[in-house]
């Protein structure tokens, strides 16, 4: 507690324990295997390298139409920017484009 210190800090603290998901729990929660997580993160980070651009604007010309169709399929505007999509939508987009 704060009273255990001199002078007492104006904040409280806590200890938390983090445990990784089991392989089954990870797949159940996110819909893909943990081994694919690095590929997913690389996919998403590519779009956030230019956060003010529209999502499909980051891709090369051959991939733009597939991106626009995938966004429409997941219920998002082709003119969306990266920060607009929720994590679940990013996962859906990744599954459709890869």
Secondary structure, DSSP 8 states (H G I E B T S, - for coil): -GGGSSS--SS-----------HHHHHHHHSS-GGGHHHHHHHHHHHHTTTTSBGGGGS-HHHHHHHHHHHHHTT--TT-BGGGS-HHHHHHHHHHH-
